[in-house]
Structures are given as structure tokens and as C-alpha cells.
């Protein structure tokens, strides 16, 4: 026990210093959390701003070097009031666009710092999964199985246990000294070993200390392995680069085009379906975004024309057509069955429930983990609204017939639906 106390006493100062520096680093990191800033940016800023390119407002790349932090906080919280105050930079910034910068008084200083931190680093671009286009991805795993919070909590428990052992060891030393003094025995302070290597060698022979180290290693390796297994096959945040840069933020957000105008299958079938390019041409026969490209058609719209072999001058279609090879983002394993129409038409669930704030996404990414646990939790929480719903009206009518002893066939209960047998 005394060997342990000597070792603890020699490393106490180092432990305290490391703990202090770690807490400072964590505090600094949390003050400017780019991940938290990304969530706020995509929710509140993307309707008017991009990081690399201008939308309604200017591109925000490099804004942290152009304006100081205090100015940005005032500007984002209440730009109209800041401009009215006569601040020269605010007045000049307001001249960029006739559209007034919105006020966001609900954002805290830390929220704005997080947004600026996100603007500095931008979005990481994950590599496209070659199996994604073939629907080979796995959706199994867990969204909340073992989180980083749990791992850091475990580390905190171990550090606290270490400190408790240190305190108890000090108490034992004090009690031993008091007992010996009561017996009239003079107690000399044990000098701290100068040869730290020699002390370490003695410590390696202490079975209790070795057992403690082994247990710590087992706990850490087990937790890391458990977390890794839970996250296997979970593609949250997956954002492949698509062949055409279609902006849901522009179409569903700014222009407020209904999701089912393009994804018509979501209302009536298992699959939401990817719209054909002819659906795009309903608008892009006329809308070419030429004002942003010096009178020329947008290069992304030109990709549609090329795929359809469409001549924008003669308004004629050719025969040399080729499909656009979109990369699938949301995948479920083959063992899982999901029907869009049951959720959209029958349950009345909005697209954003599973796909997230799609109307704010410049590039679509997988918002939800799509794991079995995530789906089950949703089913537990979602209330069934059966009023004025033809689906449930038929079920109630069928049950009434059963109560009366009348004949009810499988067809009455939806047995003729294609999706009962066909995926």
C-alpha cells in the first residue's frame, strides 16, 4: 500500500496539470463546435447563404477574417438594428442585396461562434460508397447505442476512482502515523524515491496495481469495441457527390415545390421514386438560370439537356439519350421492408420526419440513422390518427363484419395490394 502511495504522490501534480489543461481544451473546443454550428447553419442560414458561393446573400467563406467576432455577433443577432445604429461596416454590408438580413435574437453568443467555426471548416465530403447505387448498404446498427458521451463519462468515473484511491491512501497514512504516535513511536516521513524508474519497477510487482491497470484496459477496449460494432453499417451523414448538383434548398425551400411533385411514388407506392428528367423539363424548358451565368444556361441544367439530347435553340429532342446515374443515399438492408405510401398516405407522416430538413439542404445527406431501434422508437411514439382515414374505415368495417359472423376475405383486408407480395 505504501508503494502505491509513493507513486500516487509522485504523479499527483502531473495528473492535476493534465486534468486542468484537458478541461481548458474541452472548454475551448465546446466554445467553437463546428458540428453544432453546422446544424444551426443548415437550419437558419442556408436559405440565403452558401459557404463557397453566393445565394441571396454573399458567400460566407473567409467572413471570420473580414469581420471580428464581436461585430459578427451583433450583426447576426439583430442586423436591422445594427444598421439603424449607423455602424459603417453594417451599412456597407447591407448594400450587398436589397433583401434585408434577418434578425436571430434567439441565438446565443456561443451559437454564433459555432456557426463561424463551421464556416471556417465547411462540410467534410465523405467518399461515395460504390455499393450505395446498387442498394447494397446496410441499415442495421444503432443511433444511440454507445455514444461519445458514455465513453467520456466512463473516463471521468475512472479518474474519480483514481482520485478516491489517492485520498483514501492519504487517510490511511495519516491514521497509521497517529496510531504509532499514540504508542510512543516516532515516525519519520518516508522520502520520495528519487529514482523514479526504480519506483516504477517496484510498482510493477504490486498485484493490486497491475489488476487495476488490466481492468481499466479491459473496460476501455470493451467499450471501444462495443461502440464500433453498434455503429457498423450506420450511414448517418452519408453525402455522395451526385452527377447533377440538384439543390433541394432552392427547389423545396426557396421555391416551395411540393416533395411529391417530383417524388410522386411516395404517395401511392412502396418507393418514393426518382423523377425522370422529363419532370425537370416541365420547368427547365423555360427556367435556365441565365441571369447568374452571363446570359448562358446554367451548367447543371445543361447536363439535363445533354442527357435528353435536347436542343435548347430548336426546342427539339434527339435520339442520343443517356440516363443520369444518380447515387442512392438512403438504403435499407434486404431483410427490411419499408412502404412509403403506408407512412405518407395512411399515417400522414411528413417527409422531414425521416429525411430531415430537406428544404434546407444544398446537397442531400442521410439525416436519420435508419436503424431498427430508430424505427421502433418512432412507432412507439407516433399516434395513429384513424379519423376520416379510408384505410382504417375499411378495417373497422371488416371487424364489424367479423363480429356479426359475416364472411370476410383477405381481399377486404388489403390482400390484393401489390406490395403484399412484390417488393
N, C-alpha and C positions, 0 to 999 in steps of 0.2 A: 504493500500500500504506500509505503514511503517513497519507493522508486517512482510510482505514478505521480505522487505529489511533487517530487522534484522536477519531473518532466513537465507537468502542468504549469508549475511556477516559471519554468524557463520559457514556455511558449505563450504565456498569458498575454504579454504585451503585444507580441506579434499577432495573436488572434484578435485582440481588440482593435489593433490598427487595420487589419484586413477587413474586419466587420464594418468599421467606420467608412473605409474607402468604398466598400461594396454598396453600403447604403447610400452614399453620395452618388455613386454611379447609377444605381437604380432610380434614385430620385431625379437625376438629370435625364435619364432615358425616358422616364414616365412623363417628364415635363414636355418632351418633344417626341411623342409617339407617332411615328409615321403611319402605322397601321390604323390607329384611331382616327388620325387626320384623313386617311383615305375614305373611311366610312362616312365622315361628315361631309367631305368634299363631294362624294358621289351623290349624297342626299340633297345638298343645298346649293352646290356651285356649278355642277356640270350643265345646267340648263343654259348658262350664259358664258361659261369659261372652259377652255381646254388648257392643258399644261403646255403642249407643244404648238398648238395652233389657236387662232382667234375664232370665236363663235359670235355671240352677240357682243361680248366684252373681249378684251385683249387676251392673248396667251399669257399664262402666268409664270412661265419658266424664267428664272432669274429675278423674280419680284423681291426676293429677300435681299438682294444686293442693291436694288434700285431704291427701296424704301426701308427705313429702320422699323424695328419690331413695334415700338410704341405707336408709330404712325399707322401701321397696318391694323393694329388692334382697334384704334379709333375709327378708321375707315370702314372696316368690316362690320363693326357693331352698329354704326349709325352714319353711313356716308352722307345722306341728305343734310343732317345737322352739321356734320363736319364741313361740308361745302358752304353751308349758310354762315358758318363762323368766319369765313374769309381766308382759311388756310390756303396758301398759294399752291402747294402741291395738290391739295384736294380739288381746287378749282380747275387746275390744269388736267388732272386725271378725269374729271367729269366731261371734258371736251372730246374724249375718245369716241363716245357713242351718244346719240340722242336719248337712248334708254337709260333711265336713272338706275344707279347701283342700289339694290335692295338693302334694307337695314336688317341686321341679325342680332338684336339685343339679347336673345336667349343664349348666345354663345359666350362661354367664359373665356378669360384670357388664355387659359391652358388649351381650350378647344382651338382657338385661333393659332396658337403656337404649333399645335399638332398639324393643322392644315398646312402651315408654312413648311413644316418638316416634310410632309408628304409631297408638296410641290417640288421640294429640292430633289427628292429621290425618284419620284414618279412611280409608275406601276411596273413591277417586275414582269417580264414576259416569259411565262412558262413554256417549255418546249412542247410542240404539238405531239400528242400521243398517236403513233401510227395505227394503233388498234381502234382509236376513237371513231374513225369514219366507218368502221365495219361493225360498230356496236359491240365490240368485244370487251369494253370496260366493265369493271366490277363495281357494284354499288354497295357491297356489304362492308361493314365496318361500323364505327361509332362516331358520332359527332362530339360526344362529351364523355367518352369512356375514361380516359386518363388525361387530364389537362395539364398544361404547364403550371397552373396554379397549384395543383396537387403535388407536383414534383417539388416546387419551391417550398410548399408547406411542409413536405417531408424533410427537406433540408433544414428548415427552421426548427423542426422538432428535434433533429439530431444535434443541432448547435445548442439548443436549450438543454438537452440531456447532457451534453459535454460540459456546459457551464454548471449544471446542477452537481455533476460529479466533482467538479473543481471546488465548488463551495462546500460540499459535504466533506471532501478531503481536508479542507482547511479547518472545518469544525472538529474533525477527528483529531487533527494535530493539536489543536488548542486544548481539547479535553484531555488528551494524553499528557500534555505539559502540566495542566492543572493538577491532575491526579498524582503525577510524580512529585510536584512541588509540595503537595499535602503530605506526602510520605517523607519529606525532607531531602529529597534527591534533587541536586542541582542539574538543570537541563541546559545543555549548550545548543545553540542554534546550529543546525546542520548546514555546512557550507554548500552552496550550489556548485555542482560539479563543473569544473572549468572545461574539462574535455567533453564536449557535447557528443562526440562520436562514441565515447565510452559509455555515456549515459544512455545513448540510443541502443547500444549493444545490450545493456542490462535490461532495457525496456522490452526488447525483442524476446527476452526469456520470461517475461511476465505473461502467464497464460491468460489472465483476465483481460489484459490489454489486447492481446492477439485475438481473443474471442470477440471483443468489441469491434475491432477493425474488420474482421471477417463478416460479422453481422451487418455492418454498415455497407460493405461491398455487395453482399447478397441483396440487401434492400434496394440499393441503387441500380444494380444490374437487372434485378427482377422488375423494378418499376419501369426502367427504360425499355426492357423487352416487352412488357405488357402494353406500354403506350404504343410501341412500334407495331405490335400485332393488331391493336384496335384500329389504327389508322391505315392499315393496309387496304388498298382499293378504294379509299375515300378521296374523291377528286374535287373537294371544295376549293373554289378559286381557280379551277382549270379554265384557261383562256387562250385557246389556239388562235393563230393568225388565219383569218378567213381569206378566200380568194378575192372577195369584194368587200371593201370596208363599209358595210351597211351599218348606219348609226340608228339604233333604237331610240337614243336620246332625241334625235332630230325628228324621226317619224312618229314614234309613240308619245314622246314627251312634248316637244315644241308644237308639232303639227297635230297632235292628239288623234292619230289614226287608231281606230279600234284594233286590238290584237287579232280579232277573228276576221278582219278584212283580209289579212294575209294568211293566218293560220286557221283556215275555215274548218279543218278537220277536228279541231279541239272541241267543237260544239256537238259534233254528230258521230265521231268515230273514236277508236282507240288511240290513234296517232294524231298529233296536232297538225302534222304535215308541213313540209317546206313549200312555200308558194312557188309556182312556176314563174319564169321571167315574164310571161305574158301579163301576170298580175302587176308586175313592176311597170310594164309599159302602159297600163291604164293611165298612169300619171306622167311617166317619163317620155311619152310621146311629145309632151309639151314642156314639162319641167326639166330643164337641163342644167340649172345652177350656173348659168353662163356669167352672171354678174360677179362671181367670185374668181373667174378664170379668164379675165380679159376678153369676154365675149365668146370664149370657146366652151364647148361642153365639158362638164366635169369628167376627169379621167375614170372615175368609178362608174359613172353612167355609160361611158364609152365601152367598158368591159361588158355591160349588158348588151349593148348594140352589137359588139363583136360576137358574143355567144349566140345571138339570134340571127347573125348575118343581116343586120338591119342597116339600111342606108338612110341616114337622117336627112339628107338633102331631098331624095326622091320619095321618102316615106314608104319604101318597098322592102319586103323581106326576101332574102336569098335562100338558097338550099344548103349552104355550107354551115350548118348549125353545130354547136357542140355544147354539152352540158357544163354547168358550173359545179365544180367538185367541192361542195360545202363540207366542212369538218364538223361532225356531230359533237356536241358539248355534253348534253345530258344523257347519260347511259344508265340502264339498269341491267343486272345480270339476267341471263336467260331464264333462270328459275323464278323471276319476279314478274308478276302480271300487273300492269297499270293501264287503266282505261281513262282517257281524257274526258270523254263525254259523261261518264258517271260522276266525275268530280265537277266539271264545268256546268253541265246541263241539270243534272239531278241535284247535286249538293250546292250548286251556285257559288263555288269557290272561285275567287279571282286568281288570275294568272300569277300575280305577285306573291301569293301565298307560298308557291314552290320556287318560282323563278326570281324572286326578289324584286327590287325596284327597277324593273326592266326599262321603264320610261326614262331613267337617268343614265343608262349605260351607253357610252360611246362605242365600246366593244363588249359583247356579251360574254359573261363568265358564269361558271356554276356557282350559284349563291348558296344553295342548301346542300347538306351532305348526302341527302337521298338514301340514308341508311334505313334498315328495318326499324331501328329504335326511333328514329326521327319520324317515320311514317306512323308508327304505333302511337307515339305521343300525340300526334296530330289527331288521330282517330279518337283518342281518349278525350281530347279537349273540344273537338268540333261538335256543335249541337246540330242535330238533324232537324231541318225545317220542312215539315211534311204538309204544311198548309198550301192549298192551291197548287199542288205539285202532281201532275198526271201520273208520274211513276208510282208514288205512294197511294194515290187514289185507286190504281189498279190492284195494288197489293191488299188494300183494305177491302175492296170489293171481293177479291179472291178469298180472303179469310172469312168474310161474311157467308160466302157460299159453302165453305168448309164447315162452318158452324151449323148450317142448315142441312148438312149432309148431301149437298149437291155435288155433281161431278166437276172436278177442276183438273184440267190437263196442264202439262208442263208448258205448253204454249202460252197459257194465260199468265204464267209467272215469268214470262220473258224467255222461254226456251227456244224461240225461233230467232233470237238475236244472233247475228253472225259471230260476234265476239265471244259467244259461249264456247265455240269450238275452234275458231280460227284466230290466230294471233295477227 
